[in-house]
Amino acid sequence: MGTRGRVAVGLVASGVVLVVAWLVIGAGRTGHGKVFDRSSDELSVRAGQTFSLYWKLPVVPGTDWRPVAPDPDPAVVGFVGVDRYSDAGAPSGDGGHLYLVFKARRPGTTTIVVANCSGCDERTRKLFQHQETYRVTVT
């Protein structure tokens, strides 16, 4: 293969890598539905709607917000998953962004309880543990 052929193959391969990276990294940033800031303690959504709780994260090793018991009424709200990412080129010390994604199932009211020390060691738990409760009304 000549030089032009190798250059063409290299360009195609680079393009494929960029597309795959965009799909993998970018795909996680879609599907958040209606986004509520973590300071919103009353959430109102429609049945069938996807919604998220959003955090701009500080850097505190070992802490990560997750739903904890008691679980929300599964007939009303279901937990879909976690989407966490950092901005490209973010400075050291940026904890990134976190979305806890839920799906409203049927009309009703339930609570979602989240805590930031689901994987903390005991020392970190004593210093940093916080728990927040959200009341969700599905219409």
C-alpha positions as a Markdown table, in Angstrom:
| # | Residue | x | y | z |
|---|---|---|---|---|
| 1 | Met | 0.0 | 0.0 | 0.0 |
| 2 | Gly | 1.3 | 3.4 | -0.9 |
| 3 | Thr | 1.6 | 6.5 | 1.2 |
| 4 | Arg | -1.8 | 7.8 | 0.0 |
| 5 | Gly | -3.4 | 4.5 | 0.9 |
| 6 | Arg | -2.0 | 4.5 | 4.4 |
| 7 | Val | -3.1 | 8.1 | 5.0 |
| 8 | Ala | -6.6 | 7.3 | 3.8 |
| 9 | Val | -6.8 | 4.3 | 6.1 |
| 10 | Gly | -5.5 | 6.4 | 9.0 |
| 11 | Leu | -8.1 | 9.1 | 8.3 |
| 12 | Val | -10.9 | 6.6 | 8.1 |
| 13 | Ala | -9.7 | 4.9 | 11.3 |
| 14 | Ser | -9.5 | 8.2 | 13.1 |
| 15 | Gly | -13.0 | 9.1 | 12.0 |
| 16 | Val | -14.3 | 5.8 | 13.3 |
| 17 | Val | -12.6 | 6.3 | 16.6 |
| 18 | Leu | -14.2 | 9.8 | 16.9 |
| 19 | Val | -17.7 | 8.5 | 16.0 |
| 20 | Val | -17.4 | 5.6 | 18.5 |
| 21 | Ala | -16.2 | 8.0 | 21.2 |
| 22 | Trp | -19.0 | 10.4 | 20.6 |
| 23 | Leu | -21.6 | 7.6 | 20.7 |
| 24 | Val | -20.1 | 6.1 | 23.9 |
| 25 | Ile | -19.4 | 9.4 | 25.8 |
| 26 | Gly | -22.2 | 11.5 | 24.3 |
| 27 | Ala | -24.9 | 8.8 | 24.6 |
| 28 | Gly | -24.7 | 8.9 | 28.4 |
| 29 | Arg | -25.7 | 12.6 | 28.3 |
| 30 | Thr | -29.0 | 12.0 | 26.6 |
| 31 | Gly | -32.2 | 10.7 | 28.0 |
| 32 | His | -32.2 | 12.7 | 31.3 |
| 33 | Gly | -35.8 | 13.9 | 30.6 |
| 34 | Lys | -37.0 | 16.7 | 32.8 |
| 35 | Val | -34.0 | 17.7 | 35.0 |
| 36 | Phe | -34.5 | 18.9 | 38.6 |
| 37 | Asp | -31.7 | 20.5 | 40.5 |
| 38 | Arg | -30.8 | 18.7 | 43.7 |
| 39 | Ser | -32.2 | 21.6 | 45.7 |
| 40 | Ser | -35.8 | 20.8 | 44.4 |
| 41 | Asp | -37.5 | 18.8 | 47.1 |
| 42 | Glu | -40.9 | 18.7 | 45.5 |
| 43 | Leu | -41.0 | 17.1 | 42.0 |
| 44 | Ser | -44.0 | 17.0 | 39.7 |
| 45 | Val | -43.9 | 14.8 | 36.6 |
| 46 | Arg | -46.3 | 13.0 | 34.2 |
| 47 | Ala | -46.8 | 9.3 | 34.0 |
| 48 | Gly | -44.4 | 7.8 | 31.4 |
| 49 | Gln | -42.0 | 10.8 | 31.8 |
| 50 | Thr | -38.3 | 10.3 | 32.4 |
| 51 | Phe | -36.8 | 12.7 | 34.9 |
| 52 | Ser | -33.5 | 13.3 | 36.7 |
| 53 | Leu | -32.0 | 14.7 | 39.8 |
| 54 | Tyr | -28.8 | 16.7 | 39.0 |
| 55 | Trp | -25.7 | 17.4 | 41.0 |
| 56 | Lys | -22.6 | 19.5 | 40.2 |
| 57 | Leu | -20.2 | 17.4 | 42.2 |
| 58 | Pro | -17.3 | 18.5 | 44.4 |
| 59 | Val | -14.3 | 16.3 | 44.7 |
| 60 | Val | -14.7 | 14.3 | 47.9 |
| 61 | Pro | -13.1 | 10.8 | 47.6 |
| 62 | Gly | -15.4 | 7.9 | 48.2 |
| 63 | Thr | -18.7 | 9.9 | 48.1 |
| 64 | Asp | -21.3 | 9.4 | 45.4 |
| 65 | Trp | -25.0 | 10.2 | 45.5 |
| 66 | Arg | -27.3 | 7.1 | 45.0 |
| 67 | Pro | -30.8 | 6.2 | 45.9 |
| 68 | Val | -31.1 | 4.4 | 49.3 |
| 69 | Ala | -33.8 | 2.6 | 51.3 |
| 70 | Pro | -36.6 | 3.1 | 51.6 |
| 71 | Asp | -37.1 | 2.7 | 47.8 |
| 72 | Pro | -39.8 | 4.8 | 46.1 |
| 73 | Asp | -43.1 | 3.0 | 45.4 |
| 74 | Pro | -42.2 | 0.9 | 42.3 |
| 75 | Ala | -45.8 | 1.3 | 40.9 |
| 76 | Val | -45.2 | 5.1 | 40.8 |
| 77 | Val | -41.5 | 5.6 | 40.1 |
| 78 | Gly | -38.7 | 3.4 | 38.9 |
| 79 | Phe | -34.9 | 4.0 | 39.1 |
| 80 | Val | -33.4 | 3.9 | 35.6 |
| 81 | Gly | -29.7 | 4.5 | 36.4 |
| 82 | Val | -26.8 | 6.9 | 36.9 |
| 83 | Asp | -25.1 | 9.2 | 34.4 |
| 84 | Arg | -21.9 | 10.7 | 35.7 |
| 85 | Tyr | -19.3 | 12.6 | 33.6 |
| 86 | Ser | -16.7 | 15.3 | 33.7 |
| 87 | Asp | -16.4 | 18.1 | 31.2 |
| 88 | Ala | -13.6 | 17.6 | 28.7 |
| 89 | Gly | -10.6 | 19.6 | 29.8 |
| 90 | Ala | -12.0 | 20.2 | 33.3 |
| 91 | Pro | -9.5 | 21.4 | 35.8 |
| 92 | Ser | -8.2 | 19.1 | 38.5 |
| 93 | Gly | -10.6 | 19.3 | 41.4 |
| 94 | Asp | -13.8 | 19.3 | 39.3 |
| 95 | Gly | -16.0 | 16.5 | 40.5 |
| 96 | Gly | -18.1 | 16.5 | 37.3 |
| 97 | His | -21.8 | 16.1 | 36.8 |
| 98 | Leu | -24.2 | 13.5 | 38.1 |
| 99 | Tyr | -27.7 | 12.7 | 37.0 |
| 100 | Leu | -29.9 | 10.1 | 38.8 |
| 101 | Val | -32.4 | 9.1 | 36.2 |
| 102 | Phe | -35.9 | 7.9 | 37.0 |
| 103 | Lys | -39.1 | 6.9 | 35.1 |
| 104 | Ala | -42.5 | 8.0 | 36.3 |
| 105 | Arg | -44.8 | 5.0 | 35.9 |
| 106 | Arg | -48.3 | 5.6 | 37.2 |
| 107 | Pro | -50.1 | 8.5 | 38.9 |
| 108 | Gly | -49.4 | 8.7 | 42.6 |
| 109 | Thr | -47.1 | 10.2 | 45.2 |
| 110 | Thr | -43.9 | 8.7 | 46.6 |
| 111 | Thr | -40.5 | 9.7 | 48.0 |
| 112 | Ile | -37.0 | 9.2 | 46.7 |
| 113 | Val | -34.2 | 9.1 | 49.3 |
| 114 | Val | -30.7 | 9.6 | 48.2 |
| 115 | Ala | -27.4 | 9.6 | 50.2 |
| 116 | Asn | -23.9 | 10.5 | 49.2 |
| 117 | Cys | -22.0 | 7.9 | 51.0 |
| 118 | Ser | -23.2 | 4.6 | 49.6 |
| 119 | Gly | -19.5 | 3.4 | 49.3 |
| 120 | Cys | -17.8 | 5.5 | 52.0 |
| 121 | Asp | -15.5 | 4.2 | 54.6 |
| 122 | Glu | -16.5 | 4.9 | 58.2 |
| 123 | Arg | -14.3 | 8.0 | 58.6 |
| 124 | Thr | -15.5 | 9.6 | 55.4 |
| 125 | Arg | -19.1 | 8.7 | 56.3 |
| 126 | Lys | -18.8 | 10.6 | 59.6 |
| 127 | Leu | -17.3 | 13.7 | 57.9 |
| 128 | Phe | -19.4 | 13.9 | 54.7 |
| 129 | Gln | -22.5 | 11.9 | 54.8 |
| 130 | His | -25.7 | 13.7 | 53.7 |
| 131 | Gln | -29.1 | 12.4 | 52.9 |
| 132 | Glu | -31.8 | 14.1 | 51.0 |
| 133 | Thr | -35.5 | 13.3 | 50.5 |
| 134 | Tyr | -37.6 | 14.2 | 47.5 |
| 135 | Arg | -41.4 | 14.0 | 47.2 |
| 136 | Val | -42.5 | 13.0 | 43.8 |
| 137 | Thr | -46.0 | 13.5 | 42.4 |
| 138 | Val | -46.9 | 11.7 | 39.2 |
| 139 | Thr | -50.0 | 12.9 | 37.4 |
